[in-house]
Amino acid sequence: QVQLVESGGGLVQPGGSLRLSCAAPGFNLEKYTIGWFRQVPGGKEREGVLCIHDSDGILYGKVSVEGRFTISKDNNERKVYLQMNNLKPEDTAIYYCAISQGRAWCVDYGMDDWGRGTLVNVSS
């Protein structure tokens, strides 16, 4: 049973913006580290983008987004968001929402549950 559902992906021109959403209705987001990962076309690894935890704050993953992306969450709504600005073609990837049932670094092996992903395609 999929417990994380991503939305908001799509086709966008370079320089454009997208806001991804992840619904996590079965989780108390106050307790868990939750965040965003991406897998580029042909890539094997899901790389951490940004994660967040109430006590640890913003956690940075392997991907350097140079301040273009921001993560936020709404504990009451049980949602986490990824605002992506000034998108570049190299940002093209499947973006996954993932959660660790505890506190973790923003790395794929630290996560316990994953959504199915949403495709972001940055192209002119």
Disulfide bonds with the S-S distance in Angstrom:
Cys22-Cys97 2.13
Cys51-Cys106 2.13
